[in-house]
Amino acid sequence: MKRSFFARGKERALVACAAAAVLAAVTAQQSDAQPANRVSAADRVVELVNAERAGAGCGAVKVDGRAQSAAQSHADDMAARDYYDHVSPEGRDAGDRLDAAGYPWRRVAENIHKGPTTPEDAMRDWMNSPGHRANILNCELHDLGVGVNTSGSYWVQVFASP
């Protein structure tokens, strides 16, 4: 029996709908599988920083993409090359990293940490350290970038002002 053009069109439409549903399910599954911990951990650190600053009478810091890039590159570099220092093996510091990212800084401060598994743990430790706490609560620093590399639990905060 020969099918009509209309019947074949319905079959095609059903196949197209089924394919779209499968594609949507696969896409949703892939986005759930992608590690969101870098962004969410970094965002949580910013929230915690701003809560501490509010309690100390400082204005909130805003995330700057260039500072974010400098912080993330340092966290990734320390994890990849297995070192833990504010200064890279080549002698580059936070100011150099901000320069490379195109941020015209006047003031800069950097906090690093290795080991914490949560933003809350990292912030608790930083706030219990006088030097790190001073950086977080420095009202003259207005921008922030946070880098997190979970492969070695490296955390970096780069505070800056242009």
N, C-alpha and C positions, 0 to 999 in steps of 0.2 A: 504494500500500500504506500502510495506516494504521499509525503507530508506536504502540507501547504506552506507557503512562504511565511505566513503568520505564525504557524505552529513552530517552525524553526526559529523565528524571531523570539518567541517566548522562551524556548530552550536556551538560546544565546543569552537572553537577559538573565535567566536563572543562573547560568554558568558564570556570567559576569558578576552577579551579586554574591555568589558563593566565593568566587576568587577575591572579591573586595573584602568580604568578611574574614577570609583566611589571612589576607595581607594585613588587615587591621589588627588581628589577634597576634600575628608574628611581630608587627611593629611595636605593639604595646608590651609584648613579652621582652623584646630587645631593649626597650627603654627602661623597663623594670630591672633588667639584668645589668645595665650600665652602672658603673659605680658613681653614685651621687654623693658619696661621703666627702669628697674634696670640697664641693660647693657648699653642701649643707654644714660641714664642720667649720669651714671658713666663715660662712654667714653667722653661725652660732657664736663664734669667737667675737665677731663684730658686735653682735647683740650684747654679749657679756661685757665687752670693753665699754660700750656706751652706757650700760647700767652702772658700772663702776664710776665712770666719769660723771654721770648725772648725780650720783651720791656725793661726789667730791666738789660739785659746783662747776664742773667743766662742761663746755658744749660737746655735743656728739661729734665724733669723727665721721667722715664720709669715706666710702670706699673709692679709691682712685685706681683705675685700670692699670696705670703705669706702675704704681706702688704694688699693686696686686701681682703684676708680672714679675717685678723684682723679687718679691717675697716667695712666689711659687718657684721661680727658677733657682733660688738659693736652697729651698727645701729639697727640690729634686736633685740638685747638684750634690748636696751633702749625702743624700740617700744613695745616689748612683756611685759616688766615689768614696763612700764610707769614711767621712770625716765629720766633725762636729765643732764648728768655730764660726765666729762672725766674719772671719777673713778666709777667703778661699785659698787653696794651695798656691795660686798665682798672685796672691796679695790683694785681691779685690774685696772691698768692703761694701757696706750698704749704700754709701754715697756713689760708689762706682756702678753698682747695680742700678740705682735710680738714674744715673747719667745715661747708661746704656738703654734704659727703658724710655728715655726722653722726658723725664720729670725734672723741671728746673727748681731743685730744692735749695732752701736756705737753711732749714733745720731738718735733721734726721735723727731717728733713734730706732734701734732694732732690738727685738727680743727673739731669742731662739730657745727651743726646748726639744729634748729627745726623750721619748719614752711614753708620754701620756697616750692613752687610747681614746680619750674623749675631750671635747673642747672645755668642758667643765673642769676636768683634771688639769689641763694645761693652764687655764686661767687661775685656778686655785694656787698652783705652784708659782706662777708669775706674781700674783698678788702677795704671796708670802715672801717674796724676795724684794728687798728694798730698792735695788736698782731697776728691776723690771717694773715694779709698782710705780716708780717715779716716771718711767717712760709712758706707761698707760695713763697716768693722771697728769701728764704735762699738758696744760691747757693751751700752750703755744703750738702744739702739733695738731693739725686739723684734718689730715688725710691719713688713710690707713690701707695697707694691703696685707692680706693674710695668705700665707702659703702652707699647705698641709700635704705631706707625702706619707701615706699610711704604710708603705712598704718598710719603712724604718721608724715610723712614728716621729717624723721630724715636723716641727711646728715653727713657723716664722711669722713675726709681726714686723712690718716696716711702717713706722710713723713718720710723717713728713709734713712740712709746710713750704710752699713756694716763696 
